[in-house]
Amino acid sequence: MDWGLKNRLSRIIRPDGRTVMLAVDHGYFLGPTSGLEDAAKTIKPILSYADALMPTRGILRASVDASTDTPIVLRVSGGNSILDEDLSFEGITVAMEDAMRLNVSAVALSIYVGSPNQKKTLLNLTRLVDEGQRYGIPVLAVTAVGKNMGRDSRYLALACRIAAELGAHFVKTYYCEGFEKVVKTCPVPLVMAGGKKLPEMEALELTHNAIKRGAAGVDMGRNIFQSESPVAMIQAVRAVVHDNATPREAYDLFNSLKVSRKSPGKPKLKAVSASKEELGRH
Ligand code: 5RP
C-alpha cells in the first residue's frame, strides 16, 4: 500500500485499529430520511465525535462545515431510488477527480453479490480500486443486501471475501450469526453496518458483539442520528469500540450524558476520552 493511501486509511481506522464511522448517506436512494431532513443540523453536534463521516457529495458540500478535521468517506455509488423494484442497479456517481477535489479520505460504493447486477457493481468496485490505487484513495465496499437476499454468514462471508479479493481496502457488512467467520475470512478490516433503529441498549449490544468477534468498528447511521440523544449515543458507541466498554457500561454512559444535557451529572466512563480531541487528532 502506498504511503498516501495508508495515511488516509489511518485517519479513518485509528491507531487502536478501530473506528466509529457516522453514515449519513441514506438520502442517495431514500431521499429525506427521518433524522436527516435538515442534515446540517443533525450532523453538526455529532461530527467531532465521529472518526469518519460517510455522506454523499451533495450533503458534504451543502451541509458539512468545510473546516472540519473529521475524515470523509464519500459515497460514490448510486443511480437508484427506493421507488425501484431492484436497488442493485448502481453506477459510479462521482469522478475520482472530484472526490480528490473534495479532499476525501476514502470513497465508498455498494456491491450487490448474487443480484442481477452483480457483475456491474463488482466492476464498479474494480474500477474504483484502480483509480484509488492511482491517486492514493482507499475504497470501502459496502455489501448491500437486496430485498430477497439472506444475511447469513455464508452469504456475507462470500460477499466480503469477493470485495477484498477484488481490492477493496476495507469492507462494510451486516452483523449475523457466525460473524466471526465473516471477519476471519476477510483479509481487510471489516466494519459493521448499523441497520434499522433499535433501542439504544440493543444497538450497543450489537456493537459489542461485532467488536468482540473481530470487527474493526462500525459505520452506523440511524442508531446514532435517530437516537433520542445522538450526541450521547455516539459517545456510548465510542466507549464500546475504543474503550472496550460493556454494553451496560456504555448504556449507563448514554443515560448520564443524556441527563447531563439538562443537569450536568457525572458520567461513569469519562466521555471525553472517546472524543477525537483526546485521541490526539488536533
Ligand atoms: C446503505 C449504507 C448506509 O450508509 C448505511 O447502511 C446506513 O447506515 P445505517 O443502516 O446504520 O442507518 O451503506 O447501503
Residues whose N, C-alpha, C, O or C-beta is under 5 A from the ligand:
A	BS01	5RP	A23 D25 V142 A144 A193 G194 G195 K196 D219 M220 G221 R222 N223
